[in-house]
Amino acid sequence: MSARALKIAVLAVLLSSAFAGARTISFASAKTFSSGVTNPGCVAVGDFNHDGRLDLAVTDHINSIAVFLGKGDGTFSTPTLYTLDFKGEGCAAVADFNGDHKLDLVVVGGDTSGHGLALLTGKGDGTFNSPVYYTTTLAGSSLNLALGDFNNDHNLDIFIGGDGSSEPVFGDGKGGFTEGQLQNASGFKVTVGDFNGDGNLDVACTNPIYMPSFAVLLGNGDGTFQAPQVFSGINEPVGITTADFNHDKKLDLAVTVYNDAAVLVLLGNGDGTFKSGTEYIAGNFPGTVISDDFNKDGEIDLATSDFGGGLGGVGGVSVLLGNGDGSFQKPKNFATGTNPTYLAAGDFNHDGSTDLVVTNDTDSTVSILLNAAGTRVKLSSTPNPSNVGQLVTFTATVAGTVTTSLTPTGTVVFKEGSNTIGSASLSQGKATFTTLTFAHGTHKITAVYSGNWKFNPNVSSALVQTVN
């Protein structure tokens, strides 16, 4: 083991021991199914048919997009395929680009025809209209994209990361797009945020090929960008994400370092610059990295796709628990299909906890990893309706949505709006609270579960208590 790898390993072990009492992060065994395309690439998440359940769009490296409608339990319908006129080498994103309150799909890629951007407007029922194409300078070399309002006109724009160069494309809010200036920065993966606190969106993107580095492009607020600030000397950076990892209200960066089997975390100074990075063990071949609070402890965690390493040569996902001070614990690894590439997050079984979805290149599958700490809280009351001065008993039932062999323990707080009206400890998954303080009228009550070392906190739907 190299001195650098040994240093990373020792740091991870020390952090893991120091925070051993924290809520764990765990995911159930992957549910893996056919992607509907050959060699799936990017995956995008959204509710395409307005049923409250998250759906998926999966691109391939040829010219197809597979759309899966979610059933709300972590499973999906048979995909519907859409064909592009150009080769879809790049990624897809989901948003409402034409202002009709229906989610659309945008795909970057293209070939020598010049068509590098395809827009498929959503019908709102889970289906999409035929693609409309736009010419881009990067056609044929587009790799990834990120969304944001880069020129402050209140319309959603696209920043396309390309093979050798990148460029913004400006939306008009009606489904039309216009090219911006070409940027001298490769964009294998792209993330967006305001890194210098000036109110304008900036971009960070990776370049693992020509000069292994990542670059930060500070936005001027009019759709143009300052010259890239290049951070070099990184051993093949691939994925990149941004969030505030240490609660200082300054955006930080996490970059996967493919050849170091690590994720590099750089804390932001708030002026567009970053402190020297610290590497943490990730998968053997980490690619995509995303940030989210998977165990709902208020701290940002990281998840990386692992292209074939550490899990019997198959591949998987590595999840690193955040400590809240900008450091991260030793990763937990979860198996997926073969050679996972792109990773995204969403609540696919509607239990309030964030799950993972990953595309697997070699076996042309998609894997869903449901958050094993997910819970569901149900609230009931008796009698309802009640009379003024009458005792009312509220019962909260808390159960695991994925882990069903254990019964959640902990505390439930009963609230009316933001006001606490009582609390009780769970016993065999139930907590009860009795009160007679309600005035005449209707009262919206929720039950807030605190969580424990195994289960994530959650809140019930509001119960309307009627008092006559």
C-alpha positions in Angstrom: 0.0 0.0 0.0 1.3 3.5 -0.9 2.0 6.1 1.8 -0.9 8.1 0.4 -3.3 5.2 0.5 -2.2 4.3 4.0 -2.8 7.8 5.2 -6.3 7.8 3.8 -7.1 4.4 5.4 -5.9 5.5 8.8 -7.9 8.7 8.7 -11.0 6.8 7.7 -10.7 4.3 10.5 -10.1 7.1 13.1 -13.2 9.0 11.9 -15.3 5.9 11.9 -14.4 5.1 15.5 -14.9 8.7 16.7 -18.5 8.8 15.3 -19.5 5.2 15.9 -22.6 6.2 17.8 -24.1 8.1 14.9 -27.1 6.9 12.9 -25.9 4.4 10.3 -26.3 4.5 6.6 -27.6 1.4 5.0 -29.3 0.4 1.7 -31.2 -2.8 0.9 -30.0 -5.3 -1.7 -30.2 -3.8 -5.1 -33.3 -4.3 -7.2 -31.7 -4.7 -10.7 -33.7 -4.7 -13.9 -33.1 -4.3 -17.7 -32.5 -0.7 -18.7 -34.3 -1.2 -22.0 -31.2 0.2 -23.9 -27.8 -1.1 -24.7 -25.0 0.2 -22.5 -27.0 2.7 -20.4 -25.5 6.0 -19.8 -27.0 8.8 -17.7 -30.1 8.6 -15.5 -32.4 11.5 -14.7 -35.2 11.6 -12.1 -38.6 13.3 -12.0 -42.3 12.9 -11.7 -43.3 12.8 -15.4 -47.0 12.0 -14.9 -47.9 14.1 -11.8 -48.8 11.0 -9.7 -46.5 11.9 -6.8 -44.1 9.0 -7.7 -40.7 9.5 -9.1 -39.9 8.2 -12.6 -36.7 7.6 -14.5 -35.2 8.5 -17.9 -32.1 6.5 -19.0 -30.0 7.4 -22.0 -27.7 5.1 -24.0 -24.6 5.7 -26.1 -26.4 5.2 -29.4 -29.6 7.2 -29.9 -32.3 6.0 -27.4 -33.9 7.1 -24.2 -35.9 4.7 -22.0 -38.6 6.3 -19.7 -39.7 4.2 -16.7 -42.8 5.3 -14.7 -42.5 4.7 -11.0 -45.0 2.6 -9.0 -44.1 4.3 -5.7 -42.7 1.2 -4.1 -39.2 1.2 -5.7 -40.3 -0.7 -8.8 -41.1 0.6 -12.3 -43.2 -0.1 -15.3 -41.9 -1.5 -18.6 -40.0 1.3 -20.3 -41.2 3.4 -23.2 -38.4 4.1 -25.7 -37.7 7.3 -27.6 -35.3 7.6 -30.5 -33.0 10.5 -31.3 -31.8 11.5 -34.7 -28.3 12.0 -33.3 -25.9 9.8 -31.3 -26.7 10.3 -27.6 -23.2 10.3 -26.2 -24.1 12.8 -23.5 -26.5 13.0 -20.5 -30.1 14.0 -19.9 -31.8 16.4 -17.4 -35.3 16.9 -16.3 -37.1 20.3 -15.9 -39.9 22.4 -17.2 -38.3 24.3 -20.0 -41.4 25.7 -21.7 -43.4 26.9 -18.7 -46.4 24.6 -19.0 -45.9 23.0 -15.6 -45.0 19.6 -17.2 -41.6 18.1 -16.9 -39.5 17.9 -20.1 -36.4 16.0 -21.1 -33.2 17.6 -22.5 -30.4 15.5 -23.9 -26.9 16.6 -25.1 -24.8 14.7 -27.6 -25.0 14.9 -31.3 -22.8 14.3 -34.3 -21.4 16.1 -37.3 -24.8 17.4 -38.3 -24.4 20.1 -35.7 -27.5 19.0 -33.7 -26.1 18.8 -30.2 -29.2 19.4 -28.1 -32.5 17.6 -28.1 -35.7 18.7 -26.2 -38.5 16.3 -25.6 -41.4 18.3 -24.1 -43.6 16.4 -21.7 -47.3 15.8 -22.1 -47.8 15.5 -18.3 -49.0 11.9 -18.5 -45.6 10.3 -18.6 -45.1 10.5 -22.3 -43.1 13.0 -24.4 -43.4 14.7 -27.7 -41.0 14.0 -30.6 -37.5 15.6 -30.1 -36.8 19.1 -31.3 -33.2 19.7 -32.1 -30.8 22.7 -31.6 -27.4 23.3 -33.0 -24.5 23.5 -30.7 -20.8 24.0 -31.3 -20.1 21.0 -29.1 -22.2 18.7 -31.1 -20.5 15.3 -31.2 -18.4 16.0 -28.2 -21.0 16.8 -25.5 -20.6 14.8 -22.4 -22.6 16.2 -19.5 -24.8 19.0 -18.4 -26.1 21.1 -15.5 -29.0 23.4 -15.2 -29.3 26.9 -13.8 -30.1 30.6 -14.7 -26.7 31.8 -15.8 -27.8 35.1 -17.3 -30.3 36.1 -14.6 -33.3 36.4 -16.9 -35.4 34.0 -14.8 -35.4 31.4 -17.5 -33.7 28.0 -17.1 -30.4 27.6 -19.0 -28.1 24.6 -19.7 -24.3 24.4 -19.2 -22.9 21.7 -21.5 -19.7 20.1 -20.5 -17.8 18.9 -23.5 -14.7 16.9 -24.6 -12.1 19.7 -24.6 -14.5 22.7 -24.3 -17.8 23.6 -22.7 -20.6 26.1 -23.4 -23.7 27.6 -21.9 -27.0 27.4 -23.8 -29.7 29.9 -22.8 -33.3 29.1 -22.5 -36.1 31.5 -23.4 -38.6 30.0 -21.0 -40.7 28.8 -24.0 -38.7 25.8 -25.0 -36.2 27.6 -27.2 -32.4 27.8 -26.8 -29.6 30.0 -27.9 -25.9 29.3 -27.8 -23.5 31.2 -25.6 -19.7 31.6 -25.7 -17.5 28.6 -25.9 -15.5 28.1 -22.7 -11.9 26.8 -22.5 -12.6 24.0 -20.0 -13.5 20.4 -20.5 -16.6 19.1 -18.8 -16.6 15.4 -18.2 -18.9 16.0 -15.2 -20.4 19.4 -14.2 -21.8 20.9 -11.1 -23.3 24.4 -10.5 -23.4 26.8 -7.5 -22.5 30.3 -6.3 -19.0 29.7 -5.1 -18.1 33.3 -4.5 -21.3 34.6 -2.9 -22.0 37.3 -5.5 -25.5 36.1 -6.4 -24.4 34.7 -9.8 -24.2 31.0 -10.7 -20.7 29.5 -11.2 -19.7 26.2 -12.7 -17.2 23.5 -11.7 -16.3 20.8 -14.2 -13.7 17.9 -14.4 -11.2 17.1 -17.0 -9.8 13.6 -16.5 -8.2 13.2 -19.9 -6.1 16.0 -21.5 -4.7 17.6 -18.3 -6.1 15.8 -15.2 -7.7 18.6 -13.3 -10.9 20.3 -12.5 -11.8 23.9 -13.3 -14.0 26.6 -11.7 -15.7 29.2 -14.0 -17.0 32.1 -12.0 -20.1 33.6 -13.6 -20.5 37.2 -14.4 -24.3 37.1 -14.2 -24.9 37.8 -17.9 -24.2 34.4 -19.2 -20.5 34.9 -19.6 -17.8 33.5 -17.4 -14.4 34.5 -16.2 -11.3 32.5 -17.3 -11.2 29.1 -15.7 -9.4 28.6 -12.4 -7.7 25.2 -13.0 -6.9 22.8 -10.1 -4.4 20.4 -11.4 -2.3 17.5 -10.1 -5.3 15.3 -9.6 -5.0 11.6 -10.5 -7.9 11.4 -13.1 -10.8 13.4 -11.6 -14.2 12.2 -12.9 -17.3 13.1 -10.8 -17.9 16.4 -9.1 -20.7 17.7 -6.7 -21.1 20.7 -4.5 -22.8 21.3 -1.1 -22.0 22.9 2.2 -20.2 20.1 4.0 -19.2 22.0 7.2 -22.1 24.4 7.8 -20.1 27.6 7.2 -22.5 28.8 4.5 -19.8 28.4 1.8 -20.1 25.9 -0.9 -17.6 23.1 -1.0 -16.6 20.5 -3.7 -16.2 16.8 -3.8 -14.4 15.2 -6.7 -13.9 11.5 -7.4 -10.3 10.6 -8.1 -10.5 7.5 -10.3 -6.9 6.3 -10.0 -6.6 7.0 -6.2 -9.8 5.1 -5.3 -10.8 8.2 -3.4 -13.0 11.2 -3.2 -11.3 14.5 -2.8 -13.1 17.1 -0.6 -12.2 20.7 -1.0 -13.7 23.2 1.5 -14.7 26.5 0.0 -13.4 29.9 1.1 -16.5 31.7 -0.1 -14.7 33.8 -2.6 -14.5 31.2 -5.5 -11.3 29.6 -4.2 -10.9 26.4 -2.2 -8.6 25.0 0.5 -6.2 22.2 -0.2 -8.2 19.0 -0.5 -8.4 15.9 1.7 -8.9 12.5 0.1 -11.2 9.9 1.6 -11.4 6.2 0.5 -14.2 5.6 -2.0 -14.7 2.6 -4.3 -11.8 1.2 -6.2 -12.8 3.0 -9.4 -15.1 5.9 -8.3 -17.0 7.7 -11.1 -20.1 9.8 -10.4 -20.4 11.4 -7.0 -23.6 12.9 -5.5 -24.3 14.6 -2.2 -27.4 14.2 0.0 -28.4 13.6 3.6 -29.1 9.9 3.4 -29.5 9.2 7.2 -31.4 12.5 7.9 -29.0 13.7 10.6 -28.7 17.1 9.1 -25.2 16.4 7.7 -24.4 16.0 4.0 -23.2 12.6 2.9 -21.6 11.4 -0.3 -22.3 8.5 -2.6 -20.1 7.4 -5.5 -20.5 4.8 -8.3 -17.7 2.2 -8.3 -16.9 1.0 -11.8 -16.0 -2.6 -11.1 -13.9 -2.5 -7.9 -14.1 -3.9 -4.4 -17.2 -6.0 -4.8 -16.1 -9.2 -6.4 -15.1 -7.3 -9.5 -18.8 -6.5 -10.2 -19.1 -2.9 -9.0 -21.4 -1.1 -6.7 -22.0 2.1 -4.8 -19.9 3.5 -1.9 -21.6 5.8 0.6 -19.6 8.0 3.0 -21.2 9.4 6.1 -20.6 13.1 6.6 -19.5 14.3 10.1 -20.7 17.9 9.5 -17.3 19.5 9.8 -16.2 18.8 6.2 -14.8 15.3 7.0 -16.2 12.0 6.0 -16.2 8.5 7.5 -15.1 5.2 6.0 -17.4 4.2 3.1 -20.0 1.5 3.2 -20.2 -0.5 -0.1 -23.4 -1.8 -1.7 -23.4 -4.2 -4.7 -25.2 -3.3 -7.9 -25.1 -4.6 -11.5 -21.9 -4.8 -13.5 -19.8 -1.7 -14.0 -22.1 1.1 -12.6 -21.5 4.5 -14.1 -24.1 7.2 -13.4 -25.7 7.7 -10.1 -28.7 9.7 -8.9 -30.9 10.1 -5.8 -34.6 10.2 -5.1 -37.3 8.9 -2.8 -38.5 6.0 -4.9 -40.8 4.3 -2.3 -42.3 7.5 -0.9 -41.1 7.0 2.7 -39.2 10.3 3.2 -35.7 8.8 2.9 -33.4 9.2 0.0 -32.8 6.2 -2.2 -30.2 5.6 -5.0 -30.5 4.6 -8.7 -27.5 3.6 -10.8 -27.0 2.6 -14.4 -24.8 -0.4 -15.0 -22.9 -0.2 -18.3 -21.8 -3.8 -19.0 -24.9 -5.8 -18.3 -27.3 -3.0 -19.5 -29.3 -2.8 -16.3 -30.5 -0.3 -13.8 -30.2 -0.9 -10.0 -32.4 0.7 -7.3 -31.1 0.7 -3.8 -33.8 1.6 -1.3 -32.7 3.3 1.9 -32.9 0.6 4.6 -33.5 3.2 7.3 -36.7 4.4 5.8 -39.8 4.7 8.0 -43.5 5.5 7.7 -45.4 7.3 10.4 -49.2 7.0 10.6 -51.3 9.0 13.0 -54.8 8.3 14.3 -57.0 9.8 17.0 -60.1 8.8 19.0 -62.7 10.1 19.3 -62.7 12.2 16.2 -64.8 14.4 16.1 -64.6 15.2 19.8 -66.2 17.8 22.1 -64.6 20.7 23.9 -63.2 19.4 27.2 -63.3 15.8 26.1 -60.1 13.7 26.2 -58.6 12.9 22.9 -56.0 10.1 22.4 -53.5 10.3 19.5 -51.7 7.1 18.4 -48.6 7.2 16.2 -47.5 4.0 14.6 -44.0 3.9 13.2 -42.7 1.1 11.0 -39.7 0.4 8.8 -40.6 0.5 5.1 -37.6 -1.6 4.0 -36.2 -3.1 7.2 -39.2 -4.9 8.6 -37.4 -7.4 11.0 -36.8 -4.6 13.5 -39.3 -2.4 15.2 -38.4 1.3 15.5 -37.7 2.7 18.9 -37.3 6.4 20.0 -39.6 9.3 20.6 -42.6 10.8 18.9 -43.5 14.5 19.2 -47.0 15.5 18.6 -47.4 19.0 17.0 -50.1 21.4 16.0 -48.3 23.4 13.3 -45.0 24.4 14.9 -46.2 24.1 18.5 -45.5 20.9 20.5 -48.6 19.6 22.3 -47.0 16.5 23.7 -44.5 13.6 23.3 -44.3 9.9 24.0 -41.8 7.0 23.6 -42.5 4.2 21.2 -43.4 0.8 22.6 -43.7 -2.0 20.1 -43.9 0.6 17.3 -46.6 2.7 18.9 -46.7 6.0 20.8 -49.8 7.5 22.4 -50.6 10.9 23.8 -53.9 12.0 25.5 -55.0 15.7 25.9 -58.2 17.7 26.5 -56.8 21.1 25.7 -58.4 21.6 22.3 -60.7 24.5 21.6 -63.7 24.5 19.3 -62.8 24.2 15.6 -60.4 22.1 13.5 -56.8 21.3 14.4 -54.1 19.9 12.1 -51.9 17.5 14.1 -48.7 15.7 13.0 -46.6 13.1 14.6 -42.8 13.6 14.3 -40.6 10.6 14.8 -37.1 11.3 16.1 -35.4 8.3 14.6 -32.8 6.2 16.3 -29.4 4.6 15.4 -31.1 2.3 12.8 -34.1 4.2 11.5 -34.4 7.7 9.9 -36.7 10.3 11.4 -40.0 11.1 9.6 -43.3 12.9 10.0 -46.8 11.7 9.5 -49.4 13.3 7.2 -51.5 15.9 9.0 -54.5 14.6 10.8 -57.5 16.9 11.1 -59.0 16.8 14.6 -62.5 18.3 14.7 -63.7 19.6 18.0 -67.4 20.5 18.4 
